Amino acid sequence: MSTTEILLALVIAVGVVGVIVPVLPGTVLVLGAVLVWALDIGTPTAWAVFAVSATFLVAGAVVKYLVPGRQLKASGVPTQTLLAGALLGFVGFFVIPVVGLFVGFVLGIYLAERTRVGGEAAWPSTKHALRAVGVSILIELAAAALAAATWVVGVIVT
């Protein structure tokens, strides 16, 4: 492995960790590192590796919102509650570094449901929101891991 590939492997590893600890734009780092590698190598195989990695990451980005959203709607959490969660998640992202997005989302769900249905009835919706956040992270992590594995195969092949 070249020095460039070692540095890019580190960036990809940081990107994968960034999916779990949302301080860094994890999937963007992974995609950027694979793109830099493809530009450096310049072969059709390298570009195919980039295309497959990008497909995994884009598909993961789409699915990470669709699947949890459907789960929440299927469990009876209304759209207004999801919007409250998204709004508080956005605020939380800036107020509490690292975990504010998730804390804000769950708190927004809880407060909206508490307002809508009352005290104890709000907790089941909040549990569904926690599960949805976990599923979202797992989907994005799987996509980043598949993109990283594709890159590793590409490095071995080229």
MISE-412143 format. One line per field, with one value per atom (N, C-alpha, C, O): residue in three letters; y, x, z. Coordinates in nm, 3 decimals. Layout:
code	ALA,...
yy	Y,...
xx	X,...
zz	Z,...
//
This chain:
code	MET,MET,MET,MET,SER,SER,SER,SER,THR,THR,THR,THR,THR,THR,THR,THR,GLU,GLU,GLU,GLU,ILE,ILE,ILE,ILE,LEU,LEU,LEU,LEU,LEU,LEU,LEU,LEU,ALA,ALA,ALA,ALA,LEU,LEU,LEU,LEU,VAL,VAL,VAL,VAL,ILE,ILE,ILE,ILE,ALA,ALA,ALA,ALA,VAL,VAL,VAL,VAL,GLY,GLY,GLY,GLY,VAL,VAL,VAL,VAL,VAL,VAL,VAL,VAL,GLY,GLY,GLY,GLY,VAL,VAL,VAL,VAL,ILE,ILE,ILE,ILE,VAL,VAL,VAL,VAL,PRO,PRO,PRO,PRO,VAL,VAL,VAL,VAL,LEU,LEU,LEU,LEU,PRO,PRO,PRO,PRO,GLY,GLY,GLY,GLY,THR,THR,THR,THR,VAL,VAL,VAL,VAL,LEU,LEU,LEU,LEU,VAL,VAL,VAL,VAL,LEU,LEU,LEU,LEU,GLY,GLY,GLY,GLY,ALA,ALA,ALA,ALA,VAL,VAL,VAL,VAL,LEU,LEU,LEU,LEU,VAL,VAL,VAL,VAL,TRP,TRP,TRP,TRP,ALA,ALA,ALA,ALA,LEU,LEU,LEU,LEU,ASP,ASP,ASP,ASP,ILE,ILE,ILE,ILE,GLY,GLY,GLY,GLY,THR,THR,THR,THR,PRO,PRO,PRO,PRO,THR,THR,THR,THR,ALA,ALA,ALA,ALA,TRP,TRP,TRP,TRP,ALA,ALA,ALA,ALA,VAL,VAL,VAL,VAL,PHE,PHE,PHE,PHE,ALA,ALA,ALA,ALA,VAL,VAL,VAL,VAL,SER,SER,SER,SER,ALA,ALA,ALA,ALA,THR,THR,THR,THR,PHE,PHE,PHE,PHE,LEU,LEU,LEU,LEU,VAL,VAL,VAL,VAL,ALA,ALA,ALA,ALA,GLY,GLY,GLY,GLY,ALA,ALA,ALA,ALA,VAL,VAL,VAL,VAL,VAL,VAL,VAL,VAL,LYS,LYS,LYS,LYS,TYR,TYR,TYR,TYR,LEU,LEU,LEU,LEU,VAL,VAL,VAL,VAL,PRO,PRO,PRO,PRO,GLY,GLY,GLY,GLY,ARG,ARG,ARG,ARG,GLN,GLN,GLN,GLN,LEU,LEU,LEU,LEU,LYS,LYS,LYS,LYS,ALA,ALA,ALA,ALA,SER,SER,SER,SER,GLY,GLY,GLY,GLY,VAL,VAL,VAL,VAL,PRO,PRO,PRO,PRO,THR,THR,THR,THR,GLN,GLN,GLN,GLN,THR,THR,THR,THR,LEU,LEU,LEU,LEU,LEU,LEU,LEU,LEU,ALA,ALA,ALA,ALA,GLY,GLY,GLY,GLY,ALA,ALA,ALA,ALA,LEU,LEU,LEU,LEU,LEU,LEU,LEU,LEU,GLY,GLY,GLY,GLY,PHE,PHE,PHE,PHE,VAL,VAL,VAL,VAL,GLY,GLY,GLY,GLY,PHE,PHE,PHE,PHE,PHE,PHE,PHE,PHE,VAL,VAL,VAL,VAL,ILE,ILE,ILE,ILE,PRO,PRO,PRO,PRO,VAL,VAL,VAL,VAL,VAL,VAL,VAL,VAL,GLY,GLY,GLY,GLY,LEU,LEU,LEU,LEU,PHE,PHE,PHE,PHE,VAL,VAL,VAL,VAL,GLY,GLY,GLY,GLY,PHE,PHE,PHE,PHE,VAL,VAL,VAL,VAL,LEU,LEU,LEU,LEU,GLY,GLY,GLY,GLY,ILE,ILE,ILE,ILE,TYR,TYR,TYR,TYR,LEU,LEU,LEU,LEU,ALA,ALA,ALA,ALA,GLU,GLU,GLU,GLU,ARG,ARG,ARG,ARG,THR,THR,THR,THR,ARG,ARG,ARG,ARG,VAL,VAL,VAL,VAL,GLY,GLY,GLY,GLY,GLY,GLY,GLY,GLY,GLU,GLU,GLU,GLU,ALA,ALA,ALA,ALA,ALA,ALA,ALA,ALA,TRP,TRP,TRP,TRP,PRO,PRO,PRO,PRO,SER,SER,SER,SER,THR,THR,THR,THR,LYS,LYS,LYS,LYS,HIS,HIS,HIS,HIS,ALA,ALA,ALA,ALA,LEU,LEU,LEU,LEU,ARG,ARG,ARG,ARG,ALA,ALA,ALA,ALA,VAL,VAL,VAL,VAL,GLY,GLY,GLY,GLY,VAL,VAL,VAL,VAL,SER,SER,SER,SER,ILE,ILE,ILE,ILE,LEU,LEU,LEU,LEU,ILE,ILE,ILE,ILE,GLU,GLU,GLU,GLU,LEU,LEU,LEU,LEU,ALA,ALA,ALA,ALA,ALA,ALA,ALA,ALA,ALA,ALA,ALA,ALA,ALA,ALA,ALA,ALA,LEU,LEU,LEU,LEU,ALA,ALA,ALA,ALA,ALA,ALA,ALA,ALA,ALA,ALA,ALA,ALA,THR,THR,THR,THR,TRP,TRP,TRP,TRP,VAL,VAL,VAL,VAL,VAL,VAL,VAL,VAL,GLY,GLY,GLY,GLY,VAL,VAL,VAL,VAL,ILE,ILE,ILE,ILE,VAL,VAL,VAL,VAL,THR,THR,THR,THR
yy	-0.119,0.000,0.125,0.131,0.222,0.349,0.435,0.406,0.541,0.635,0.698,0.718,0.729,0.786,0.690,0.732,0.564,0.465,0.447,0.426,0.456,0.446,0.566,0.550,0.686,0.805,0.799,0.836,0.751,0.739,0.633,0.647,0.527,0.425,0.485,0.453,0.571,0.639,0.732,0.737,0.804,0.892,0.810,0.849,0.697,0.610,0.556,0.551,0.517,0.468,0.578,0.552,0.699,0.811,0.836,0.868,0.823,0.839,0.736,0.770,0.611,0.506,0.534,0.517,0.577,0.613,0.736,0.747,0.826,0.946,0.916,0.999,0.799,0.759,0.732,0.768,0.671,0.636,0.757,0.780,0.834,0.955,1.073,1.110,1.132,1.227,1.365,1.468,1.366,1.492,1.524,1.641,1.421,1.435,1.385,1.298,1.438,1.387,1.254,1.250,1.145,1.014,0.970,0.937,0.968,0.916,1.009,0.962,1.138,1.232,1.206,1.210,1.179,1.147,1.019,1.013,0.917,0.791,0.813,0.771,0.880,0.906,0.990,0.963,1.093,1.179,1.104,1.125,1.017,0.940,0.845,0.832,0.780,0.688,0.767,0.720,0.886,0.970,1.012,1.007,1.054,1.092,0.973,0.989,0.855,0.734,0.708,0.679,0.719,0.694,0.796,0.760,0.922,1.023,0.993,1.012,0.945,0.914,0.794,0.797,0.690,0.568,0.589,0.562,0.638,0.675,0.563,0.588,0.440,0.327,0.307,0.353,0.238,0.206,0.127,0.144,0.040,-0.036,0.057,0.041,0.155,0.251,0.329,0.354,0.369,0.442,0.353,0.400,0.226,0.132,0.116,0.110,0.109,0.101,0.226,0.216,0.342,0.466,0.464,0.502,0.419,0.416,0.323,0.357,0.207,0.111,0.168,0.160,0.226,0.287,0.401,0.411,0.485,0.597,0.546,0.603,0.439,0.380,0.330,0.353,0.261,0.215,0.333,0.328,0.438,0.551,0.631,0.674,0.649,0.721,0.638,0.690,0.509,0.422,0.421,0.425,0.415,0.418,0.548,0.549,0.661,0.790,0.798,0.857,0.740,0.741,0.647,0.684,0.525,0.423,0.460,0.425,0.530,0.563,0.659,0.670,0.727,0.811,0.742,0.762,0.660,0.595,0.489,0.490,0.398,0.285,0.332,0.294,0.411,0.456,0.540,0.529,0.623,0.704,0.617,0.645,0.513,0.420,0.348,0.327,0.309,0.240,0.330,0.286,0.457,0.551,0.574,0.578,0.590,0.611,0.486,0.496,0.368,0.243,0.226,0.164,0.281,0.269,0.378,0.386,0.463,0.562,0.698,0.782,0.721,0.852,0.944,0.918,1.053,1.139,1.226,1.242,1.280,1.362,1.485,1.524,1.546,1.664,1.630,1.711,1.511,1.468,1.449,1.486,1.391,1.372,1.507,1.523,1.602,1.736,1.802,1.868,1.785,1.839,1.774,1.841,1.643,1.572,1.622,1.643,1.642,1.690,1.832,1.863,1.915,2.053,2.057,2.126,1.983,1.981,1.909,1.942,1.811,1.746,1.844,1.843,1.929,2.031,2.128,2.160,2.173,2.264,2.193,2.250,2.069,1.992,1.971,1.966,1.959,1.941,2.056,2.035,2.176,2.292,2.320,2.381,2.275,2.303,2.202,2.240,2.075,1.969,1.902,1.823,1.932,1.868,1.716,1.661,1.651,1.507,1.439,1.381,1.443,1.365,1.451,1.398,1.579,1.668,1.639,1.657,1.593,1.561,1.452,1.464,1.347,1.234,1.268,1.232,1.338,1.378,1.472,1.456,1.568,1.661,1.593,1.626,1.499,1.427,1.352,1.362,1.276,1.197,1.288,1.262,1.395,1.489,1.556,1.576,1.591,1.651,1.556,1.598,1.430,1.328,1.319,1.321,1.309,1.294,1.415,1.398,1.535,1.654,1.669,1.706,1.639,1.649,1.546,1.577,1.425,1.320,1.347,1.316,1.402,1.436,1.542,1.537,1.637,1.740,1.679,1.715,1.586,1.529,1.429,1.437,1.335,1.225,1.223,1.147,1.302,1.303,1.227,1.165,1.233,1.183,1.043,1.028,0.942,0.805,0.752,0.667,0.799,0.752,0.802,0.749,0.902,0.954,0.863,0.865,0.784,0.702,0.597,0.578,0.526,0.430,0.494,0.436,0.612,0.682,0.717,0.711,0.755,0.788,0.665,0.674,0.551,0.426,0.393,0.348,0.414,0.392,0.487,0.448,0.610,0.707,0.664,0.674,0.615,0.565,0.449,0.442,0.359,0.245,0.294,0.242,0.395,0.449,0.513,0.498,0.584,0.643,0.534,0.546,0.427,0.316,0.250,0.219,0.230,0.169,0.260,0.212,0.390,0.486,0.480,0.480,0.474,0.466,0.335,0.334,0.225,0.095,0.091,0.034,0.151,0.154,0.234,0.190,0.352,0.434,0.366,0.375,0.299,0.227,0.113,0.091,0.041,-0.069,-0.016,-0.075,0.096,0.154,0.198,0.174,0.262,0.306,0.187,0.190,0.082,-0.038,-0.106,-0.153,-0.112,-0.172,-0.089,-0.145,0.043,0.130,0.111,0.106,0.102,0.082,-0.055,-0.066,-0.156,-0.290,-0.292,-0.358,-0.221,-0.211,-0.146,-0.189,-0.042,0.025,-0.069,-0.072,-0.144,-0.239,-0.340,-0.370,-0.393,-0.486,-0.417,-0.475,-0.292,-0.217,-0.197,-0.206,-0.169,-0.152,-0.282,-0.281,-0.393,-0.523,-0.558,-0.610,-0.528,-0.564,-0.478,-0.527,-0.348,-0.260,-0.261,-0.192
xx	0.083,0.000,0.087,0.192,0.040,0.113,0.077,-0.016,0.153,0.125,-0.012,-0.085,-0.048,-0.180,-0.290,-0.388,-0.274,-0.376,-0.387,-0.497,-0.276,-0.280,-0.354,-0.436,-0.324,-0.394,-0.543,-0.627,-0.575,-0.716,-0.786,-0.904,-0.715,-0.773,-0.807,-0.910,-0.721,-0.748,-0.870,-0.953,-0.879,-0.994,-1.123,-1.225,-1.118,-1.235,-1.273,-1.391,-1.173,-1.201,-1.264,-1.359,-1.212,-1.270,-1.413,-1.501,-1.436,-1.571,-1.668,-1.782,-1.625,-1.711,-1.741,-1.855,-1.641,-1.664,-1.755,-1.837,-1.741,-1.825,-1.973,-2.058,-2.004,-2.144,-2.201,-2.316,-2.122,-2.168,-2.163,-2.255,-2.056,-2.039,-2.050,-1.953,-2.169,-2.196,-2.131,-2.196,-2.003,-1.929,-1.882,-1.876,-1.848,-1.795,-1.898,-1.979,-1.896,-1.986,-1.933,-1.862,-1.970,-1.911,-1.918,-1.815,-2.037,-2.048,-1.980,-1.930,-1.978,-1.910,-1.759,-1.694,-1.705,-1.561,-1.528,-1.429,-1.611,-1.587,-1.593,-1.503,-1.698,-1.713,-1.598,-1.544,-1.560,-1.449,-1.318,-1.241,-1.291,-1.167,-1.163,-1.060,-1.276,-1.280,-1.266,-1.203,-1.325,-1.310,-1.165,-1.115,-1.097,-0.956,-0.874,-0.785,-0.905,-0.833,-0.859,-0.765,-0.984,-1.017,-0.947,-0.899,-0.942,-0.871,-0.722,-0.659,-0.666,-0.523,-0.490,-0.391,-0.569,-0.542,-0.581,-0.502,-0.703,-0.745,-0.780,-0.805,-0.784,-0.818,-0.969,-1.040,-1.017,-1.161,-1.206,-1.318,-1.119,-1.153,-1.171,-1.264,-1.083,-1.094,-1.224,-1.289,-1.262,-1.386,-1.508,-1.610,-1.497,-1.606,-1.621,-1.732,-1.508,-1.510,-1.575,-1.656,-1.541,-1.603,-1.754,-1.832,-1.794,-1.937,-2.014,-2.123,-1.957,-2.025,-2.030,-2.134,-1.921,-1.918,-2.019,-2.091,-2.023,-2.118,-2.262,-2.348,-2.287,-2.422,-2.462,-2.574,-2.370,-2.399,-2.432,-2.528,-2.351,-2.369,-2.496,-2.565,-2.527,-2.650,-2.772,-2.868,-2.767,-2.879,-2.897,-3.010,-2.788,-2.794,-2.853,-2.930,-2.817,-2.870,-3.021,-3.092,-3.069,-3.213,-3.285,-3.385,-3.235,-3.302,-3.300,-3.393,-3.197,-3.189,-3.299,-3.328,-3.362,-3.476,-3.609,-3.705,-3.614,-3.739,-3.782,-3.896,-3.692,-3.730,-3.771,-3.879,-3.691,-3.735,-3.863,-3.948,-3.877,-3.998,-4.122,-4.226,-4.111,-4.224,-4.254,-4.370,-4.149,-4.170,-4.243,-4.333,-4.204,-4.269,-4.415,-4.503,-4.440,-4.578,-4.661,-4.778,-4.603,-4.676,-4.710,-4.810,-4.626,-4.653,-4.747,-4.775,-4.795,-4.894,-4.840,-4.913,-4.713,-4.655,-4.690,-4.649,-4.766,-4.810,-4.697,-4.592,-4.723,-4.624,-4.585,-4.469,-4.681,-4.649,-4.547,-4.460,-4.559,-4.464,-4.326,-4.225,-4.322,-4.193,-4.129,-4.007,-4.210,-4.157,-4.103,-3.999,-4.174,-4.124,-3.991,-3.898,-3.981,-3.856,-3.744,-3.632,-3.776,-3.674,-3.628,-3.509,-3.723,-3.689,-3.601,-3.499,-3.639,-3.557,-3.424,-3.323,-3.424,-3.299,-3.203,-3.083,-3.257,-3.175,-3.116,-2.998,-3.200,-3.153,-3.051,-2.946,-3.081,-2.991,-2.854,-2.754,-2.850,-2.722,-2.626,-2.506,-2.680,-2.595,-2.576,-2.477,-2.671,-2.664,-2.575,-2.495,-2.589,-2.512,-2.423,-2.472,-2.295,-2.207,-2.211,-2.232,-2.191,-2.181,-2.318,-2.357,-2.391,-2.514,-2.641,-2.751,-2.628,-2.743,-2.852,-2.970,-2.815,-2.915,-3.008,-3.130,-2.951,-3.032,-3.108,-3.225,-3.043,-3.110,-3.226,-3.336,-3.202,-3.307,-3.423,-3.539,-3.392,-3.497,-3.587,-3.709,-3.525,-3.603,-3.680,-3.796,-3.617,-3.685,-3.802,-3.909,-3.783,-3.891,-4.009,-4.124,-3.980,-4.087,-4.160,-4.283,-4.084,-4.145,-4.233,-4.347,-4.181,-4.259,-4.383,-4.490,-4.370,-4.487,-4.592,-4.711,-4.550,-4.645,-4.703,-4.820,-4.624,-4.676,-4.785,-4.886,-4.763,-4.865,-4.989,-5.101,-4.967,-5.078,-5.160,-5.283,-5.093,-5.166,-5.152,-5.223,-5.065,-5.049,-4.927,-4.857,-4.902,-4.781,-4.734,-4.642,-4.796,-4.745,-4.766,-4.689,-4.866,-4.891,-4.785,-4.775,-4.707,-4.603,-4.481,-4.408,-4.459,-4.338,-4.331,-4.222,-4.440,-4.429,-4.384,-4.304,-4.433,-4.390,-4.242,-4.170,-4.197,-4.056,-3.969,-3.861,-4.014,-3.938,-3.929,-3.825,-4.039,-4.036,-3.936,-3.867,-3.930,-3.835,-3.691,-3.605,-3.664,-3.530,-3.492,-3.380,-3.586,-3.562,-3.535,-3.448,-3.610,-3.592,-3.454,-3.391,-3.409,-3.275,-3.169,-3.075,-3.185,-3.090,-3.089,-2.982,-3.206,-3.214,-3.149,-3.079,-3.171,-3.111,-2.958,-2.891,-2.904,-2.758,-2.706,-2.604,-2.775,-2.731,-2.734,-2.645,-2.835,-2.844,-2.729,-2.663,-2.703,-2.593,-2.458,-2.368,-2.444,-2.320,-2.299,-2.187,-2.405,-2.393,-2.352,-2.267,-2.411,-2.375,-2.228,-2.157,-2.183,-2.043,-1.948,-1.842,-1.986,-1.902,-1.894,-1.787,-2.006,-2.005,-1.919,-1.846,-1.927,-1.845,-1.696,-1.612,-1.665,-1.526,-1.475,-1.362,-1.558,-1.517,-1.497,-1.405,-1.581,-1.565,-1.431,-1.361,-1.396,-1.268,-1.151,-1.054,-1.161,-1.054,-1.035,-0.922,-1.144,-1.136,-1.071,-0.988,-1.111,-1.051,-0.901,-0.826,-0.858,-0.714,-0.640,-0.532,-0.699,-0.635,-0.627,-0.526,-0.733,-0.740,-0.646,-0.587,-0.634,-0.552,-0.408,-0.328
zz	0.000,0.000,0.000,0.064,-0.074,-0.080,0.041,0.115,0.058,0.167,0.149,0.246,0.025,-0.003,0.039,0.100,0.006,0.041,0.193,0.245,0.262,0.408,0.468,0.558,0.418,0.466,0.434,0.516,0.314,0.277,0.360,0.393,0.395,0.483,0.619,0.678,0.668,0.795,0.784,0.874,0.673,0.653,0.645,0.701,0.576,0.567,0.705,0.740,0.782,0.918,1.004,1.078,0.994,1.067,1.020,1.100,0.890,0.836,0.890,0.924,0.899,0.953,1.100,1.145,1.175,1.315,1.323,1.415,1.228,1.225,1.204,1.237,1.151,1.139,1.278,1.306,1.363,1.498,1.590,1.668,1.581,1.662,1.565,1.499,1.558,1.450,1.465,1.447,1.497,1.499,1.358,1.318,1.285,1.150,1.049,1.082,0.930,0.826,0.772,0.672,0.839,0.813,0.669,0.610,0.610,0.474,0.373,0.271,0.402,0.312,0.314,0.210,0.431,0.440,0.365,0.292,0.381,0.311,0.160,0.087,0.114,-0.029,-0.082,-0.190,-0.008,-0.051,-0.060,-0.154,0.036,0.034,-0.086,-0.152,-0.112,-0.227,-0.357,-0.452,-0.363,-0.482,-0.503,-0.615,-0.396,-0.407,-0.456,-0.540,-0.404,-0.448,-0.596,-0.671,-0.639,-0.780,-0.871,-0.978,-0.828,-0.905,-0.913,-1.017,-0.801,-0.796,-0.884,-0.958,-0.876,-0.953,-1.100,-1.190,-1.122,-1.257,-1.351,-1.469,-1.304,-1.392,-1.395,-1.306,-1.498,-1.500,-1.377,-1.329,-1.327,-1.206,-1.087,-1.008,-1.074,-0.963,-0.972,-0.871,-1.093,-1.110,-1.085,-1.036,-1.119,-1.089,-0.937,-0.885,-0.867,-0.721,-0.663,-0.570,-0.716,-0.669,-0.695,-0.608,-0.813,-0.848,-0.754,-0.709,-0.726,-0.636,-0.494,-0.428,-0.449,-0.315,-0.305,-0.206,-0.406,-0.406,-0.405,-0.339,-0.480,-0.482,-0.344,-0.300,-0.277,-0.140,-0.048,0.028,-0.056,0.035,0.005,0.098,-0.122,-0.157,-0.119,-0.063,-0.148,-0.110,0.042,0.092,0.115,0.261,0.312,0.408,0.247,0.289,0.268,0.349,0.160,0.133,0.229,0.289,0.241,0.322,0.470,0.543,0.516,0.659,0.702,0.822,0.608,0.641,0.613,0.687,0.510,0.473,0.574,0.621,0.609,0.695,0.835,0.880,0.906,1.038,1.033,1.122,0.930,0.917,0.902,0.962,0.822,0.806,0.936,0.970,1.008,1.136,1.234,1.306,1.237,1.329,1.290,1.376,1.162,1.117,1.142,1.180,1.120,1.144,1.292,1.326,1.380,1.524,1.575,1.694,1.483,1.521,1.558,1.609,1.533,1.561,1.444,1.331,1.469,1.358,1.301,1.362,1.184,1.114,1.196,1.196,1.265,1.346,1.455,1.486,1.511,1.614,1.552,1.612,1.432,1.363,1.331,1.343,1.291,1.263,1.389,1.385,1.502,1.629,1.666,1.712,1.644,1.671,1.582,1.627,1.453,1.359,1.396,1.389,1.435,1.472,1.595,1.597,1.698,1.820,1.795,1.856,1.705,1.669,1.603,1.631,1.515,1.448,1.551,1.546,1.643,1.749,1.836,1.870,1.873,1.959,1.898,1.969,1.765,1.695,1.725,1.736,1.739,1.765,1.913,1.953,1.995,2.138,2.212,2.297,2.178,2.244,2.139,2.059,2.139,2.041,2.052,2.160,1.942,1.926,1.926,1.824,2.035,2.045,2.042,2.057,2.023,2.029,1.929,1.959,1.810,1.709,1.759,1.747,1.815,1.861,1.989,2.003,2.081,2.205,2.173,2.227,2.086,2.048,1.977,2.002,1.889,1.817,1.914,1.909,2.003,2.099,2.194,2.224,2.242,2.331,2.259,2.318,2.133,2.056,2.039,2.050,2.014,2.004,2.138,2.143,2.246,2.377,2.412,2.456,2.392,2.427,2.340,2.389,2.211,2.123,2.161,2.162,2.190,2.228,2.366,2.391,2.454,2.588,2.575,2.645,2.487,2.463,2.397,2.431,2.305,2.229,2.308,2.308,2.377,2.442,2.594,2.660,2.650,2.795,2.841,2.761,2.972,3.037,3.000,2.920,3.058,3.041,2.900,2.855,2.831,2.694,2.596,2.486,2.634,2.546,2.541,2.442,2.644,2.650,2.539,2.484,2.503,2.392,2.261,2.187,2.231,2.110,2.117,2.018,2.236,2.254,2.234,2.175,2.284,2.263,2.114,2.066,2.042,1.897,1.830,1.736,1.879,1.824,1.851,1.763,1.971,2.003,1.911,1.859,1.891,1.802,1.659,1.591,1.616,1.482,1.466,1.361,1.568,1.564,1.552,1.474,1.630,1.623,1.487,1.434,1.430,1.296,1.193,1.104,1.205,1.113,1.117,1.014,1.238,1.253,1.195,1.126,1.221,1.168,1.016,0.953,0.956,0.810,0.752,0.657,0.808,0.758,0.782,0.699,0.896,0.925,0.827,0.781,0.796,0.698,0.561,0.495,0.520,0.391,0.389,0.291,0.497,0.503,0.506,0.444,0.579,0.585,0.448,0.408,0.377,0.242,0.146,0.065,0.156,0.071,0.105,0.016,0.234,0.276,0.228,0.181,0.241,0.196,0.045,-0.005,-0.027,-0.173,-0.207,-0.298,-0.132,-0.155,-0.125,-0.200,-0.018,0.017,-0.096,-0.135,-0.147,-0.261,-0.381,-0.451,-0.404,-0.515,-0.498,-0.596,-0.377,-0.351,-0.377,-0.435,-0.335,-0.356,-0.503,-0.550,-0.577,-0.719,-0.804,-0.901,-0.768,-0.853,-0.817,-0.880
//
